[in-house]
Amino acid sequence: MNEIHDTPTVLPDLARAAWRKSTRSQTSNCVEVAPLPATVALRDSKDRGGPVLLFDRGEWRNFLAAAKEGRLDRI
Protein backbone atom coordinates (compact mmCIF):
# COMPACT_ATOMS: atom_id res chain seq x y z
CA MET A 1 0.00 0.00 0.00
CA ASN A 2 1.24 3.49 -0.79
CA GLU A 3 1.82 5.82 2.09
CA ILE A 4 1.55 9.57 2.03
CA HIS A 5 3.98 11.40 4.26
CA ASP A 6 3.41 15.01 5.14
CA THR A 7 6.52 17.03 4.49
CA PRO A 8 6.82 20.29 6.41
CA THR A 9 6.57 23.26 4.10
CA VAL A 10 8.77 26.27 4.72
CA LEU A 11 7.03 29.37 3.45
CA PRO A 12 9.11 32.29 2.25
CA ASP A 13 9.12 35.60 4.09
CA LEU A 14 6.78 37.60 1.87
CA ALA A 15 6.92 40.72 4.05
CA ARG A 16 10.37 41.48 2.65
CA ALA A 17 9.62 40.43 -0.92
CA ALA A 18 10.31 42.96 -3.68
CA TRP A 19 6.90 43.01 -5.39
CA ARG A 20 6.60 44.53 -8.85
CA LYS A 21 3.81 45.22 -11.30
CA SER A 22 4.09 45.47 -15.07
CA THR A 23 4.86 48.94 -16.39
CA ARG A 24 2.15 48.27 -18.97
CA SER A 25 -0.46 48.06 -16.25
CA GLN A 26 -3.03 50.80 -16.71
CA THR A 27 -5.88 49.55 -14.52
CA SER A 28 -6.35 48.00 -11.11
CA ASN A 29 -6.81 44.54 -12.66
CA CYS A 30 -3.20 43.52 -12.21
CA VAL A 31 -1.02 41.01 -10.52
CA GLU A 32 2.29 41.57 -8.79
CA VAL A 33 5.29 39.27 -8.97
CA ALA A 34 8.09 38.80 -6.47
CA PRO A 35 11.15 36.73 -7.34
CA LEU A 36 12.29 34.77 -4.28
CA PRO A 37 15.38 32.59 -3.77
CA ALA A 38 13.71 29.28 -4.70
CA THR A 39 10.31 30.33 -6.03
CA VAL A 40 8.33 33.10 -7.69
CA ALA A 41 5.36 34.58 -5.81
CA LEU A 42 2.26 36.01 -7.49
CA ARG A 43 -0.55 38.04 -5.88
CA ASP A 44 -3.49 40.27 -6.79
CA SER A 45 -2.43 43.93 -6.68
CA LYS A 46 -5.83 44.91 -5.26
CA ASP A 47 -5.55 42.45 -2.35
CA ARG A 48 -1.95 42.67 -1.18
CA GLY A 49 -2.74 40.91 2.08
CA GLY A 50 -4.64 38.14 0.33
CA PRO A 51 -3.56 34.78 -1.00
CA VAL A 52 -0.24 34.29 -2.77
CA LEU A 53 0.55 31.66 -5.39
CA LEU A 54 4.04 30.17 -5.33
CA PHE A 55 5.67 28.68 -8.42
CA ASP A 56 9.01 26.94 -8.67
CA ARG A 57 11.30 28.60 -11.19
CA GLY A 58 10.78 25.91 -13.85
CA GLU A 59 6.99 26.27 -13.66
CA TRP A 60 7.32 30.05 -13.91
CA ARG A 61 9.59 29.83 -16.99
CA ASN A 62 7.11 27.45 -18.65
CA PHE A 63 4.23 29.82 -17.91
CA LEU A 64 6.09 32.83 -19.36
CA ALA A 65 7.09 30.87 -22.48
CA ALA A 66 3.48 29.75 -23.05
CA ALA A 67 2.22 33.33 -22.62
CA LYS A 68 4.81 34.75 -25.02
CA GLU A 69 4.00 32.10 -27.62
CA GLY A 70 0.27 32.90 -27.40
CA ARG A 71 -0.69 29.46 -26.09
CA LEU A 72 -2.72 31.09 -23.30
CA ASP A 73 -4.61 33.56 -25.49
CA ARG A 74 -8.38 33.38 -25.33
CA ILE A 75 -10.28 32.83 -28.53
N, C-alpha and C positions, 0 to 999 in steps of 0.2 A: 504494500500500500504506500502511496506517496504521502509524504509529510510536508506540511507547510510550516516553515519557521519564520517567525517575525524577526526581521532585522531592524535594529534601532535606526531611525532616520535622523540625521543631523541636518537641521535646517540652517540655511545661511542667515547671517545678520543683515536683514533687509533695511534696517534703520540707517545704515551707513552706505547703502548702495547708491551708485551714481546713476540715477534715473535720467533717461533722455527721451524726448519726443521728436518725431520727424519734423524737419524744418518745413516740409510741405503741408503740414497740418494747418488747416484754416478754420476748423470747427472744434467743438468740444467732443466729437465722436472719435477719440484717438486712444491709442494705447501707448504705454511707456515701456521701454526696455532698459534693463540694467545688466550689463555683463558682470558676472561673478567669477571667482576662481575656477569652479568646476562646472558651473551651469550658466544659463541665461534666464533671467526672470522677466515676466511680462505681466503688466497690470493695466487696468482701466484708468485713464487719466482723470476721469470724473470721480473715481472712488479710490483714492490713494491709500486708504486704510482697509480696503476690501481684499478679496482673494487675490492671490498671486499664482501664476502658473510657472513651473520650473521645467526647463528643457535641458537635456545634456547637450553639449556642444555639437555633437553629430546630428542630433534631431533638429537643432536650430539651423545648421547649415543646409540640411535637406529641405526644411521649410522655406528658407530664403531662395534656394535654387528653384524649387517648384513655383514660387511666386514670380520670380524673374522670368521664368519660361512660360508663364501664362497658364500653367496647369491648374491654378486655383481660381481662375476667372469664372465668373458666373455667366451663364448664357441667357 
